[in-house]
Amino acid sequence: MGLAGCCLAWQRHFRGADFTWEDDDRPGSASRVAAGLVNPVTGKNFSVSWRLAEFLPEAEAFYARVGGLLGKTLWFPLPVWRLVGEKEWSKVAGKLEEARPWIAAVDETVPGWRAAVVLTGGGRVATREFCEGTREYFSGKKGLRQPHSAEAARGEDAAATVLCEGAAGLMTGRLGGHRCAKGEILTLRAGWRADRILIGGGGWLVPLGDGMFKAGSTYVWDRLDGDPTAAGRARVEEIARLLGGADFEVTGHEAGVRPIVRKSQPVIGPLEDGRIVFNGLGSKGSLYAPGVARRLAEWLANETDIEPGLDVRCLP
Ligand SMILES: Cc1cc2nc3c(=O)[nH]c(=O)nc-3n(C[C@H](O)[C@H](O)[C@H](O)COP(=O)(O)OP(=O)(O)OC[C@H]3O[C@@H](n4cnc5c(N)ncnc54)[C@H](O)[C@@H]3O)c2cc1C
């Protein structure tokens, strides 16, 4: 089960609601490879993530609660250093005011860069541990009907099927067009400093602890499979050299497909065939999955309507 299905399972569980699940563990699923990076201000445009102030605290509280139940730390807050070169500086400088609440400092003394914008609110979610722990937790619960797709009860007694299929679901064309993007990631061993996430030059470097790092990532739109490639590895090694240095050992190389409908704005709600969808987490599943899953769980219980910004019926 990926981030969407796992978060929905917990949100159902917290409400005392029943569910069953099934997952075919297909290769290329995104949550298996994701670095779990949460970056408050993203992209070439240096834009504050969509509804960050709402979704970030909810995600933090969610991972703390689930981590307590699983006996694991799932959320690792870390400063995010956005390294900005000379060419992109004027664009980033023009967005500093908008991003001000998330900026701790601007350091103009970093060798090789025009500046580093130090961001607060970022960190890493241990996505693999979260998904594996979730599966184990619910598999071992007696009396819980086992919930990819989660079977959930909507309202009093009508069973509903929720499709949390990630890119595989989008590639069926179920939601019309999509912009799913394959990405490759390396796991590295290196003696670099591990007290910050580095983002720059079109990639990122995330410390995992114990001298281990994740580096990524590529974006490819025309070969949507889970196969690592030599070209992908070469590109990510280039990012690692730029952000960390030349001295590292590659210990892992993985690929997955990001489920993208409209950038990283997820969608939930009913399909014409009566089933329900939770998809489109894009490149930001760690940030949005917990809060969106809660909203879906509330709607499944007939407590709220789905807001238009998330409603699959409002897709163009
Ligand atoms: C290389 C890469 C790096 C990333 N880095 C980050 C990051 O640093 N931070 C971040 O927040 N996000 C990151 N992401 C994005 C993040 O991984 C996704 O937003 C998130 O994992 C999507 O979760 P999901 O549950 O929707 O999909 P998935 O994780 O793909 O899960 C879908 C599940 O459904 C199952 N499934 C699909 N179809 C069927 C079917 N017909 N029957 C049964 N089971 C089925 C699959 O086996 C899978 O388990 C990254 C993604 C990639 C590819």
The ligand as an SDF file (V2000), in Angstrom:
LIG
                    3D

 53 58  0  0  0  0  0  0  0  0999 V2000
   11.6380    9.1040   -7.5380 C   0  0  0  0  0  0  0  0  0  0  0  0
   10.5630    9.7050   -6.6590 C   0  0  0  0  0  0  0  0  0  0  0  0
   10.9250   10.5470   -5.6150 C   0  0  0  0  0  0  0  0  0  0  0  0
    9.9430   11.0810   -4.7980 C   0  0  0  0  0  0  0  0  0  0  0  0
   10.3200   11.8430   -3.7390 N   0  0  0  0  0  0  0  0  0  0  0  0
    9.3740   12.3670   -2.9390 C   0  0  0  0  0  0  0  0  0  0  0  0
    9.7340   13.1270   -1.8230 C   0  0  0  0  0  0  0  0  0  0  0  0
   10.9350   13.3170   -1.5280 O   0  0  0  0  0  0  0  0  0  0  0  0
    8.7390   13.6650   -1.0420 N   0  0  0  0  0  0  0  0  0  0  0  0
    7.4200   13.4340   -1.3320 C   0  0  0  0  0  0  0  0  0  0  0  0
    6.5670   13.9160   -0.6040 O   0  0  0  0  0  0  0  0  0  0  0  0
    7.0400   12.7180   -2.3870 N   0  0  0  0  0  0  0  0  0  0  0  0
    7.9940   12.1840   -3.1970 C   0  0  0  0  0  0  0  0  0  0  0  0
    7.6240   11.4540   -4.2590 N   0  0  0  0  0  0  0  0  0  0  0  0
    6.1930   11.3650   -4.5590 C   0  0  0  0  0  0  0  0  0  0  0  0
    5.5010   10.3380   -3.6810 C   0  0  0  0  0  0  0  0  0  0  0  0
    6.2140    9.1510   -3.7740 O   0  0  0  0  0  0  0  0  0  0  0  0
    4.0550   10.1710   -4.1300 C   0  0  0  0  0  0  0  0  0  0  0  0
    3.3610   11.3890   -4.0160 O   0  0  0  0  0  0  0  0  0  0  0  0
    3.3090    9.1340   -3.2970 C   0  0  0  0  0  0  0  0  0  0  0  0
    4.1370    8.0760   -2.9410 O   0  0  0  0  0  0  0  0  0  0  0  0
    2.0930    8.6170   -4.0320 C   0  0  0  0  0  0  0  0  0  0  0  0
    1.4670    7.6780   -3.2070 O   0  0  0  0  0  0  0  0  0  0  0  0
    0.2230    6.8210   -3.7430 P   0  0  0  0  0  0  0  0  0  0  0  0
   -0.1960    5.9890   -2.6200 O   0  0  0  0  0  0  0  0  0  0  0  0
   -0.7670    7.7260   -4.3900 O   0  0  0  0  0  0  0  0  0  0  0  0
    0.8400    5.9320   -4.9230 O   0  0  0  0  0  0  0  0  0  0  0  0
    1.8370    4.6760   -4.8550 P   0  0  0  0  0  0  0  0  0  0  0  0
    2.8690    4.8600   -3.8500 O   0  0  0  0  0  0  0  0  0  0  0  0
    2.2910    4.4360   -6.2750 O   0  0  0  0  0  0  0  0  0  0  0  0
    0.9250    3.4760   -4.3730 O   0  0  0  0  0  0  0  0  0  0  0  0
   -0.0800    2.8980   -5.1560 C   0  0  0  0  0  0  0  0  0  0  0  0
   -0.3120    1.4730   -4.6600 C   0  0  0  0  0  0  0  0  0  0  0  0
   -1.4410    0.9210   -5.3550 O   0  0  0  0  0  0  0  0  0  0  0  0
   -1.1030   -0.3790   -5.7940 C   0  0  0  0  0  0  0  0  0  0  0  0
   -1.9060   -0.6390   -7.0020 N   0  0  0  0  0  0  0  0  0  0  0  0
   -1.9910    0.1120   -8.1210 C   0  0  0  0  0  0  0  0  0  0  0  0
   -2.8790   -0.4080   -8.9800 N   0  0  0  0  0  0  0  0  0  0  0  0
   -3.3820   -1.5290   -8.3800 C   0  0  0  0  0  0  0  0  0  0  0  0
   -4.3600   -2.5030   -8.7600 C   0  0  0  0  0  0  0  0  0  0  0  0
   -5.0190   -2.4150   -9.9150 N   0  0  0  0  0  0  0  0  0  0  0  0
   -4.6180   -3.4960   -7.8960 N   0  0  0  0  0  0  0  0  0  0  0  0
   -3.9880   -3.5860   -6.7080 C   0  0  0  0  0  0  0  0  0  0  0  0
   -3.0580   -2.6850   -6.2780 N   0  0  0  0  0  0  0  0  0  0  0  0
   -2.7640   -1.6700   -7.1130 C   0  0  0  0  0  0  0  0  0  0  0  0
    0.4000   -0.3680   -6.0440 C   0  0  0  0  0  0  0  0  0  0  0  0
    0.9640   -1.6660   -5.9470 O   0  0  0  0  0  0  0  0  0  0  0  0
    0.8940    0.5620   -4.9270 C   0  0  0  0  0  0  0  0  0  0  0  0
    1.1970   -0.1450   -3.7700 O   0  0  0  0  0  0  0  0  0  0  0  0
    8.5780   10.8470   -5.0710 C   0  0  0  0  0  0  0  0  0  0  0  0
    8.2280    9.9960   -6.1120 C   0  0  0  0  0  0  0  0  0  0  0  0
    9.2100    9.4200   -6.9050 C   0  0  0  0  0  0  0  0  0  0  0  0
    8.8110    8.4850   -8.0200 C   0  0  0  0  0  0  0  0  0  0  0  0
  1  2  1  0
  2  3  1  0
  2 52  2  0
  3  4  2  0
  4  5  1  0
  4 50  1  0
  5  6  2  0
  6  7  1  0
  6 13  1  0
  7  8  2  0
  7  9  1  0
  9 10  1  0
 10 11  2  0
 10 12  1  0
 12 13  2  0
 13 14  1  0
 14 15  1  0
 14 50  1  0
 15 16  1  0
 16 17  1  0
 16 18  1  0
 18 19  1  0
 18 20  1  0
 20 21  1  0
 20 22  1  0
 22 23  1  0
 23 24  1  0
 24 25  2  0
 24 26  1  0
 24 27  1  0
 27 28  1  0
 28 29  2  0
 28 30  1  0
 28 31  1  0
 31 32  1  0
 32 33  1  0
 33 34  1  0
 33 48  1  0
 34 35  1  0
 35 36  1  0
 35 46  1  0
 36 37  1  0
 36 45  1  0
 37 38  2  0
 38 39  1  0
 39 40  1  0
 39 45  2  0
 40 41  1  0
 40 42  2  0
 42 43  1  0
 43 44  2  0
 44 45  1  0
 46 47  1  0
 46 48  1  0
 48 49  1  0
 50 51  2  0
 51 52  1  0
 52 53  1  0
M  END
$$$$
